[in-house]
Every structure is written in structure tokens, then in C-alpha cells.
Amino acid sequence: MKNLLSIRSYSASPVSHSHDFNQVVLPLRGAINIQVEGFSGKVAPRECVIVRANEEHLFTAEREARFIVADMDRLPSNVSASQHIVFEINKPLLNYLLFIESQLEYQINAHIEQSMYNTFYLLLESQHLLPKLDLRIHNALNFINENIAEPLKIESIAKEAFLSPTQFKKIFKEQLGLTVLEYITALRMEKAQALLTHTDYPLQIIGENVGYKELSSFSRKFKQHYGFPPTKFKS
């Protein structure tokens, strides 16, 4: 059984090989150019590439680039069932990679390393598996995630993507299967639910943390989304 996490760099010269275990490569800094199965291209930070057992793959990367690599005997069911080879990862997993890097560079501790792998597996299992996105949409999602507590206007988000509002809305829906507003609302409601569960913040503060300055607006949107008000959820 091969289940471990490591920090890797890759050669600038093309290297081709295969192995009898699954591998998940997640860039920390820099990008990897990889050919695997039906994909050939660049995988950058906030993305993840899946190399299934016994698949021949070829890759190159700049010397300074660094990656977290997970060698896995078994992929989570959402990953193994997916047609995506490269997909976006969410902010919690992205932040967890930095912790993995810090811990692996700090000491050898088999118990911590096993715990880190188990947590990594659970975080990978929780991914929505968005396909590799147009870089412009990728930039827009970063902007949305970093500014979820602020008023988000289509015009401002489209500007981050260097697109007109009309073009942006069209490409966004094509790539994510949701409108921009649907995506933002789902993200806000998911964060609100987490804050309601894991903190003792007042509802006003929770609403402000997910972009609703007025408590009434937050409560109304929460009830529309979940079918009951946040007061009932919090109790």
C-alpha cells in the first residue's frame, strides 16, 4: 500500500514514466507541463492533476517550481468516477497544502504524516471537481473568493476577467453550469452554514462575513436557500 505526501520539484527536461499507484500533483509555486491520458497542458496553483495507476505521463517544470504530490493506492470515489483529469481545488485544500509543506520540511513524524494524509484524502473527497477553467474565469473565481464579504457587482468581477459583463456571464455559465449570482449565493450560504455551526458569532456578524450588511437581507436569503431561517439553524 502506498499512501504518502511529499514535496517535489521536477526536471526542466521531459521525463516520461508510469507507476502502479495513483498520483495527485498539486502545484504550490510555479506550474507543471504534463501529458497524461487525454490532457496535454499546464497545471498551475489552485489546480490539481490526477495520474491514474499505470498511466504513462510526461512532464516538465521550472527548477524553482514546487508541488505537493500524493501517492495513493486508492482515489476518493468522486475523483475515480470523474472524467476530469485536471480540476480546480477549493480554498481549504489550497491552504492545507501550505501546512503540509511546512510540516514535511520541519520534522519526520509518522503519526502526524498519516493524519495529514487522512485529512488530505477527506479534503480531496469533498472537492466539487470543477474542470480546468479558462484563466479569465479562474481569476474571477479568485476575486469572488477573496471578496465574498464585500458587495460583488458583475461589472467589477468581469473587469478582473478582462471581459465585458455580457461575455463574462456567458463564459462563466458555460464553464461552471451556474450563473454568477447562483455561484456567489451558494458560496455565501455554504460559508454562512459553517460559521453558524463552528462559531458563536452573532447573526449580524455572520451576515456581514458573507456579504449581507443588513440582517434582514441575510435571513431572507438564507431561508430562500435552505428552507428555514438562520435562527432555527443556529439553535
C-alpha positions, 0 to 999 in steps of 0.5 A: 500500500502506498499512501504518502505526501511529499514535496517535489520539484521536477526536471526542466527536461521531459521525463516520461514514466508510469507507476502502479499507484495513483498520483495527485500533483498539486502545484504550490509555486510555479506550474507543471507541463504534463501529458497524461491520458487525454490532457496535454497542458499546464497545471498551475496553483489552485489546480490539481492533476490526477495520474491514474495507476499505470498511466504513462505521463510526461512532464516538465517544470521550472527548477524553482517550481514546487508541488505537493504530490500524493501517492495513493493506492486508492482515489476518493470515489468522486475523483475515480468516477470523474472524467476530469483529469485536471480540476480546480481545488477549493480554498481549504485544500489550497491552504492545507497544502501550505501546512503540509509543506511546512510540516514535511520540511520541519520534522519526520513524524509518522503519526502526524504524516498519516493524519495529514494524509487522512485529512488530505484524502477527506479534503480531496473527497469533498472537492466539487471537481470543477474542470480546468477553467479558462484563466479569465474565469479562474481569476474571477473565481479568485476575486469572488473568493477573496471578496465574498464579504464585500458587495460583488457587482458583475461589472467589477468581477468581469473587469478582473476577467478582462471581459465585458459583463455580457461575455463574462456571464456567458463564459462563466455559465458555460464553464461552471453550469451556474450563473454568477449570482447562483455561484456567489449565493451558494458560496455565501450560504455554504460559508454562512452554514459553517460559521453558524455551526463552528462559531458563536458569532452573532447573526449580524456578524455572520451576515456581514462575513458573507456579504449581507450588511443588513440582517434582514437581507441575510435571513431572507436569503438564507431561508430562500436557500435552505428552507428555514431561517438562520435562527432555527439553524443556529439553535 
